[in-house]
Amino acid sequence: MPGLGTSLGFGAASNHPRDLVNSDCILIMGSNMAESHPVGFHWPVVAQERGAVVIHVDPRYTRTSAVADVFVKIRAGTDLAFLGGVIRYILEGERYFREYVVHYTNAPTIIAAEDQRAGDAELAARCGPATADGVSDPWVYDREVEPDGRRGQPRIDPTLTDPRCVLQILKRHYAAYTPEAVARVCGCRPEDVVKVAELLCRNSGRDRTSAIAYALGWTQHSTGAQIIRAAGIIQLLLGNVGRPGGGVLALRGHACIQGATDIPVLFDTLPAYLPQPRAVPGHATLAQYLANGKSYLSRRGDAPDGLWKGDALRGGWADMPKFTVSLLKAWYGEAATPENDYGYGWLPKLDEDLSEMSYFMKMHRGHIRGTFLMGQNPAVGGPNARLHRDAMRRLDWLVVRDFFETESASYWYADPDGVDPKTVPTEIFFLPAASVIEKSGSFTNTERMLQWHDRAVPPPGDCRSDAWFVYDLGRRLKALYRDSTDPRDAPIRHLAWDYGSDSTAAAQEIDTEKVLREINGYHVSERRQLRGPGELASDGSTACGCWLYCGVFPDAQSNLARAKDHRIDGDSIYAGWAWAWPANRRILYNRASADPDGRPWSQRKKLVWWDGEAKRWTGHDVPDFERDKAPDYRPPVDARGLAAIAGDAPFSMHQDGRGWLYAPYGLKDGPLPVFYEPLESPFINSLGPHQSDPLAVVLVDPMNPIAAPGDPAYPLIATTYRLTEHYLSGAMSRFDSWLCELQPEMFVEISPELARERGVANGDWVVVSSPRGEIEARALVTGRLKPVVVDGRPAHTVGLPIHWGYAGESVGAGVNTLSLLCLDPNADIHSAKSFVCQLRAGRLGNGRPPEPLPVFSRPVVQDPIPDTPGAAQPLGRFGHGQ
């Protein structure tokens, strides 16, 4: 998440779920952890048994709420306002961990005077929207002047009293977020804001730490990245980052969601969070791309105005040339040479947004001819699913790989939109996929931990793993273009592509350990595995598919993702099992667990420390710092890379080595989080001049109408969530009779008050509508969804589980018929956690329940797959009304 990356350095959980046993207080917000992450929730329960306070802030009273010591109900979509109230409480009462804040954050950093032209009265507005060119408001640090006249290191005020220092700007920015103002927006009581803030403050400091855990309840908002930024600000102010029992935990909803962002299925990043090159002058050549450094995800592709170019040469990202060249060598092998920029010209250059939703909008407009769907079910799982289905009907061809005939494979003839199958021109190929127990590979999970799993049984018939499919497709494409002289075919011709199994018995499968060896990296001349990222070079002598994973396969035999021991580089209290990036450390930024002199803040929270006799960092975790860099080290003026990071600066991926309360660049919608109402809301924003995030992207289309603020036709708030018994769109779980027995039917949760108002009894049929469409389901009338009072009037929430569709053993309405297509400006994430709706008693249409599709057994095709490139026949073909 860019919210974490901008605040701390990496967009991943700083700690891990097992570390929650060391917490004195745990705030769970934007997550129903007990139900969505039931195994991980074991650790908050253990912490609670040891005396920790568990707080749950959520629109619904859930199983997590039932276990929590404190539950606060808020209106869906107002999380950022609530967190703003917590920040104000910390600042107004000076409850922050002062020594930590002064030394380890940019709180004392001075902002340039010329960039405060707007004055304090307009500060909140200036910290909100970005400038017209789409870059964060270009406030910059006031800097020292170096002997040669260049602007040097930022000026700081350790007393935190300068009106232009970050802490004072932060204090003014959040002055409006009083408990009363926050309660008026969120629908809670002012004392609820104070109570949560006080518990966090009381359980933070030298001897105590608090953790914050979140999930999709934060990310799936138009302000998702800024919500997470606010959590990072709280944890930095309280001194909870880099310490046992602290941090910000991004709870991933799948065994490999973290891996899917590390080695991305994202359109705008390369492996290990290197920015995808843009079609801009600043990225025309490799030298230009590297000279602009990380560009801090400025989607413009060059550094924001006011960025001191020397910043790109300081901190961990100064090694970007090593990361990038080694990646290109891994991808293009011998063909990547200094003469051709190591194949940099073969990388596609982005010239538009190609996120999933933008892609489907292009498809809907007829700009996409064909698509592969693997591990995705957009026919019911995509926001505004009706538009997704309509978009797929405009394709010439579609390939679906899955275990079962999902909605995205059957939409052409079983579409709830009532489309005549004979009018669908798409030719659909349904290919049988191997399940997780039928393939080998690694997961990278919530705690950044690579964990290997071996195949338990071979896949039946011609079912194949996704890895095999991609490898075989690439092999055939390389054969197809082998003799081409067209320059645009060079990326395929020169691709290094040797992952086939050496085993005769597994000739039809890919050797996934070969893939992990390449991801780890090796010395090109001798094909010797790299032992860690310190061995990477920028001269083409090393190849590495993901520098963050460098060290997981340090020699030809040692796959540390298989590790089953209980040791981590010494006497770690964090038991082994597998390998965590980077360098097998379990708590990121853990230099911050010691004071500026290298001593633990307290014995109770001891983690890593400076051993004066051995002249090195040691402790219970792999130090997230250069081992031999003393606490009193001060970099010379011309220092570069990690050598430019002082010995008391724990956040070494940032150029100043500090955690960022104020982000000078990195997020498109401003350096400080601002509360905005959701894109659809029954209420007007009372905390700022802008109703919704002005940089959020609404995909304009007649099939994607958006309700105006306060539209009386849609007075209710819809929020979506998942159930323990089902999974995502239900593509796996609704084909399992046992899981269907546990949760047999789609339902809609409503409060007793709303039920009385609409004349609905528990179990009755109801119709829920939004500007995009309407669905029907049974009503579950429950006190878990009590209304809250916002601006003096009740705000009712309608709870919608996400798992149903029209295929499987249990069928029901898909809630994404109701949700809207929009993009968070920083992460291109949709807003499924808060949008408007209406509810009435009754049924749709003729009142008959939806007819289930025939439930087919898992597709197994016995015909062999021809090995000759280009000669393969489809394994399951339908469409054109056949």
Secondary structure, DSSP 8 states (H G I E B T S, - for coil): -HHHHHHHSSSS-SS-GGGGGG-SEEEEES--HHHHSTTTTHHHHHHHHTT-EEEEEESS--HHHHH-SEEEE--TT-HHHHHHHHHHHHHHTT-S-HHHHHHHBSTTBBB-GGG-TT-GGGHHHHTSS--TTSS-----B-EEE-TTS-EEEE-B-TTS--TTBHHHHHHHHTTT--HHHHHHHHSS-HHHHHHHHHHHHHT-SSS--EEEEE-HHHHSSTTHHHHHHHHHHHHHHTT-TTSTT-SEEE--SSTTHHHHHHTT--SSEEGGGEE--BSSGGGSSHHHHHHTTTGGG-TTSS--TT--GGGGGBSGGGGHHHHHHHHHHHHHGGG--GGGGGGGGGS--B-S--SHHHHHHHHHTT---EEEEES--HHHHSSSHHHHHHHHTT-SEEEEEESS--HHHHHHHH-TT---GGG---EEEEEEB--GGGS-EEEE-TTSEEEEE--SS--STT-B-HHHHHHHHHHHHHHHTTT---GGGHHHHT-----B-S-GGGTTSB-HHHHHHHHH-EETTTTEE-SSGGG--SSSSEE-S-GGGTTSS-SSS--GGG--SS-SSSS-SS--SSEETTTT-SSTTGGGGB-TTS-BS-STT--EEEETTTTEEEESS--SS-TT--TT----TT--BGGGS-TT---TTSTTSSB-SS-SSS-TT-SS------SS-SS--SSSS-SS-TT-EE---TTS----TT-TT--EEEEEE--TTS-TTSTTGGG-HHHHHHS-S-EEEE-HHHHHHHT--TT-EEEEEETTEEEEEEEEE-GGG--EEETTEEE-EEEEES---SSSSS----GGGT---EE-TTT-----SSEEEEEEES-STTS---------------S----STT----SSEEETT-
